[in-house]
Amino acid sequence: MKQYYRLMLGQGSIHAPVCFAENFIGVDLGIDQNLTGQLPEQWQQFNKAFIPIYLAKHPGKTKIGAGLACGGLWTFAKGINKGDVLLCPDGTGFYRVAEVEGDYYYISGDILPHRRKVKWLPTTIAKEAMSEALKNSAGSIGTISSLASHANELEAFISEGKGLLSIIASDPVVEDPFAFAMEKHLESFLIANWQQTELANDFAIFEEDGELKGQQYSTDAGIIDILAVSKDGKRLLVVELKRGRATDVVVGQILRYMGYVKEQIAESDQTVEGVIIALEDDPKLRWALISVPAISFYRYLISFKLVKG
């Protein structure tokens, strides 16, 4: 099945013009060696082998940062398949669309040495034309991130046959269009106002080298909405945001993310916890959480009113 990703072509899209002209996409991600023949089918084996290599070359980095870099590199080189679609910002507020045509290859000593051949499609998407949800996902921190949940909107842009309104109206997940319009800002609002939340008493959103990297933390277990670290460095927190009502299905989802963090990211002395944030829960979710004390539930409130004068 076709997958969709956002890929940065160098910091600030500095290498985008070369990639557009020469029909390739590429990454660096801090590992300067040819990975041909070293890409196992599972990311776990790749991370196990290359996280120590990454940390040896970058001793000032954390294991979280190493996991992010290695996971992104495996996804780029192995996880992305021929026929998958990538959005690449050009640095001017627009995104070019690429279809992957070739397997991984390596160019030593050049920019973005880990590469894939692509076909650039005629579609150019303006950032302002995107829905707020897609805009947030496409603008997430990191070199590569999944846009799988926005497949319908992206295909509408590519085919130029549908508008955003019809996509939202036909989406069975969107029960209340008004609530959807407000709730899709939840992640951005929470990030911007983290210090005003109860969670900020103990946790800070993961940063490295002064750059926020804990928002839309991409892994091969899925995209973690927010990854935070306790102020004493002993606890990692996985935050999953849900618009509307959260059911017990989300427990399995966040447990999968927590398992990934525990196995691939956490140090031996770090524990992993989870938080689900939604408008409301249901009895099945409450029953499920009774047996999982490491996961907490928070409700958010939406308030809208007009004040005359």
C-alpha positions in Angstrom: 0.0 0.0 0.0 1.3 3.4 -0.9 2.7 5.4 2.0 3.2 9.2 2.4 6.0 11.1 4.1 7.5 14.5 4.6 11.2 14.8 4.0 13.6 17.7 4.6 16.3 18.1 2.0 18.9 19.5 4.3 18.5 22.1 7.1 16.2 24.8 5.9 15.8 22.9 2.6 19.2 24.1 1.5 19.8 21.2 -0.8 16.3 21.2 -2.3 17.3 22.9 -5.7 20.0 20.2 -6.4 17.5 17.4 -5.6 14.9 18.9 -7.8 17.3 19.3 -10.7 18.9 15.9 -10.4 15.8 13.8 -9.5 16.9 12.4 -6.2 16.1 12.7 -2.5 18.7 12.3 0.2 19.6 12.5 3.9 22.7 12.7 6.0 21.6 11.9 9.6 25.1 11.7 11.0 26.2 8.2 9.7 28.7 8.5 6.9 29.0 4.9 5.6 27.4 2.9 2.8 24.4 0.9 4.1 24.1 -1.3 1.1 23.8 -4.9 2.3 23.3 -3.6 5.9 19.6 -2.9 5.9 17.7 -5.7 7.8 14.0 -6.1 7.3 13.3 -4.9 10.8 14.3 -1.5 12.2 15.1 -3.1 15.6 18.1 -4.9 14.2 19.3 -1.8 12.4 19.0 0.4 15.5 20.7 -2.2 17.7 23.7 -2.2 15.3 23.9 1.5 14.4 22.9 3.4 17.6 26.4 2.5 19.2 28.1 3.6 15.9 26.1 6.9 15.9 26.9 7.6 19.6 30.6 6.8 19.1 30.7 9.4 16.3 28.6 11.9 18.2 29.5 11.5 21.9 27.5 14.6 22.9 24.2 13.2 21.6 21.7 11.3 23.7 20.3 7.8 23.1 17.0 9.5 22.2 18.7 11.5 19.5 20.6 8.5 18.3 17.4 6.5 18.1 15.7 9.2 16.1 18.6 9.5 13.6 19.0 5.8 13.1 15.2 5.2 12.9 14.9 7.9 10.3 17.8 6.6 8.3 16.3 3.0 8.2 13.0 4.4 7.2 14.5 6.4 4.4 16.8 3.6 3.1 14.6 0.5 3.7 11.1 1.5 5.0 10.2 3.7 2.1 9.2 1.6 -0.9 9.1 2.3 -4.7 5.8 4.1 -5.4 5.6 5.9 -2.1 5.0 9.6 -2.1 7.1 12.3 -0.3 6.5 16.0 0.3 9.6 18.1 0.3 9.5 21.8 1.3 11.4 24.1 -1.1 12.2 26.7 1.6 9.7 29.3 0.2 6.4 28.0 1.6 5.7 25.4 -1.0 6.1 21.6 -1.1 7.2 19.6 -4.1 5.8 16.1 -4.5 8.1 13.1 -5.3 7.3 9.5 -6.2 10.1 7.1 -5.3 11.5 5.2 -8.3 14.7 3.6 -7.0 16.3 1.7 -4.2 18.8 3.0 -1.7 22.3 4.0 -2.9 25.2 5.9 -1.4 27.4 8.8 -2.7 30.5 9.2 -0.5 31.7 12.7 0.1 28.7 14.5 -1.4 25.7 16.3 0.1 23.0 14.1 1.4 25.0 10.9 0.7 22.2 8.4 1.5 19.9 8.7 -1.6 16.9 7.4 -3.5 16.0 8.2 -7.2 12.6 9.9 -7.6 10.2 11.3 -10.1 9.1 14.8 -9.3 5.4 15.2 -9.9 3.9 18.4 -11.5 2.0 19.0 -8.2 3.3 21.9 -6.0 1.4 22.4 -2.8 1.3 25.7 -1.0 1.6 25.5 2.7 -1.4 27.8 3.1 -3.6 25.6 1.0 -3.2 22.7 3.5 -5.6 21.8 6.2 -4.3 22.8 9.7 -3.7 19.2 10.6 -1.6 18.5 7.5 0.2 21.7 7.9 1.2 20.7 11.5 2.3 17.3 10.4 4.3 18.5 7.4 5.9 21.1 9.6 6.9 18.7 12.4 10.4 18.6 13.7 12.8 16.0 12.2 14.2 15.0 8.9 11.5 12.5 8.0 7.9 12.1 9.2 4.9 10.0 8.2 1.9 11.7 6.6 -0.1 8.5 6.4 -3.1 9.9 8.2 -3.4 12.6 5.5 -3.5 10.3 2.5 -6.9 11.5 1.3 -6.0 15.1 1.4 -2.7 14.5 -0.4 -4.2 12.5 -3.1 -6.8 15.2 -3.6 -3.9 17.7 -4.1 -2.2 15.3 -6.5 -5.2 14.5 -8.6 -6.7 18.0 -8.3 -10.1 16.3 -8.2 -11.3 17.0 -4.7 -11.5 19.8 -2.2 -10.6 19.7 1.5 -14.3 20.2 2.5 -15.4 17.0 0.8 -12.6 15.0 2.4 -13.6 16.2 5.9 -17.3 15.6 5.2 -16.6 12.0 4.1 -14.2 11.1 6.9 -16.0 8.7 9.3 -13.7 9.8 12.1 -14.9 13.3 12.0 -18.2 13.2 13.9 -18.6 16.9 14.5 -17.1 19.3 11.9 -17.1 22.2 14.3 -15.3 20.3 17.0 -12.9 18.9 14.4 -12.1 22.5 13.2 -11.2 23.5 16.8 -9.6 20.3 18.0 -7.1 19.9 15.1 -5.2 22.8 16.8 -4.9 20.8 20.0 -1.3 19.7 19.5 0.0 23.1 18.5 -1.8 24.7 21.4 -0.5 22.1 23.9 3.1 22.5 22.7 2.9 26.3 22.8 1.3 26.2 26.3 3.2 23.3 27.8 4.5 25.3 30.7 0.9 26.1 31.8 -0.1 22.4 32.0 0.2 20.0 35.0 2.6 17.8 33.0 5.2 20.6 32.9 5.6 20.3 36.7 7.6 17.1 36.1 8.3 16.9 32.3 9.8 18.9 29.5 9.3 18.2 25.8 12.4 16.5 24.5 15.0 18.9 23.1 18.5 18.4 21.7 21.0 21.1 20.9 18.3 23.7 21.8 16.0 22.3 19.1 12.5 20.9 19.9 12.5 17.3 18.7 9.8 15.7 20.9 6.9 16.8 18.8 5.7 14.3 16.2 8.5 12.0 17.1 8.6 9.6 14.2 9.3 5.9 14.8 8.6 2.7 13.0 6.0 1.9 15.7 4.1 5.0 14.6 4.4 8.7 15.2 4.5 9.7 18.9 2.5 13.0 19.3 4.8 14.2 22.1 7.8 12.7 23.7 8.9 14.3 27.0 11.6 13.7 29.6 11.4 14.3 33.3 13.5 17.1 34.8 15.7 14.6 36.6 16.1 12.5 33.4 14.8 9.3 35.0 11.4 9.1 33.3 10.3 9.3 29.6 6.7 10.2 28.8 4.7 9.3 25.7 1.8 11.6 25.1 -1.0 10.5 22.7 -3.6 13.1 21.7 -7.1 12.2 20.5 -9.7 14.5 19.2 -13.2 13.7 20.5 -13.7 10.5 22.6 -10.9 8.1 23.4 -11.8 4.4 23.5 -9.8 1.4 24.8 -8.3 1.0 21.3 -5.9 3.9 22.1 -4.4 1.9 25.1 -2.9 -0.7 22.7 -1.6 2.1 20.5 0.2 4.0 23.3 1.5 0.7 24.8 3.1 0.0 21.4 4.8 3.4 21.5 5.9 2.9 25.1 7.3 -0.5 24.2 9.3 1.0 21.4 10.6 3.8 23.7 11.6 1.3 26.4 13.4 -1.0 24.0 15.0 1.4 21.6 15.4 4.7 23.4 15.3 4.5 27.2 18.5 4.1 29.1 18.7 1.2 31.6 17.8 3.4 34.5 14.9 5.2 32.8 11.2 4.3 33.2 8.6 4.9 30.5 5.1 6.3 31.2 2.2 7.3 29.0 -0.5 9.9 29.0 -3.7 9.9 26.9 -5.3 13.3 26.3 -8.8 13.5 24.8 -12.1 15.4 25.0 -13.7 12.5 26.8 -13.3 8.8 27.6 -15.7 5.9 27.9 -16.1 3.0 30.4 -14.1 0.6 28.3 -11.1 3.0 28.4 -11.4 3.5 32.2 -11.5 -0.3 32.7 -8.5 -0.9 30.5 -6.5 1.8 32.4 -7.2 0.2 35.8 -4.7 -2.6 34.8 -2.1 -0.2 33.3 -1.1 2.2 36.1 1.8 3.6 33.9 -0.8 5.3 31.7 -2.8 8.3 32.8 -5.8 10.0 31.2 -6.4 13.7 30.9 -9.4 15.5 29.5 -9.1 18.8 27.6 -11.9 21.4 27.4 -12.8 23.5 24.4 -14.3 26.9 25.1 -15.7 29.3 22.6 -17.8 32.4 23.2 -18.5 35.9 21.8 -18.3 38.9 24.0 -20.1 42.0 22.9 -18.3 45.3 22.8 
